[in-house]
């Protein structure tokens, strides 16, 4: 689940609220037993936040294309994105401010224009599929603002030391999110973390021609190994 896929209502959509929502779902699905959690991108970050808050409820955790938890990681990611942009993309993004005055629409159009930067060689049907969920820019901004605050004050990743679950991190080598930097920022507090990197693979391994089958088999085999 991405931060923009739930309206924020009258109160700010904080990381704590996402954790509370996930806990409600985990209790319902697990019936009191620990549940395995597989999260992608923001969902991977949320999985760690949840496991730190509810270590007794979180079972094995799989992080897919996990986001960054420090400023060096964010700067590296932005540098990679900038390096991969060509003039056509930059000019199209610049024209958005003229073509539309809706900030949410500008955001989504920018996402579509830069989506290819995050993929290596995706399967055609997946590459052509666009996001269809309603976009709530306010909720998105509230969530990421709170996550940055929690990183800046040291809550994360330091709080992840409370995680008891085994953790597997799966990352595409071509993903602009710097996988090995993110891994190195997490290992001091999650020493049980295992890291696997897929070659010729971007941010979403399940849509990549070279890694789709390996991605799913890796998850299934690892979760089977870590069943109670």
PyMOL commands that set and color helices and strands:
alter all, ss='L'
color gray80, all
select helices_A, chain A and resi 3-5+15-30+42-53+71-84+87-99+103-118+124-128+137-152+158-162+179-187+205-207+212-225
alter helices_A, ss='H'
color red, helices_A
select strands_A, chain A and resi 35-40+58-64+167-172+193-198
alter strands_A, ss='S'
color yellow, strands_A
deselect
rebuild
show_as cartoon
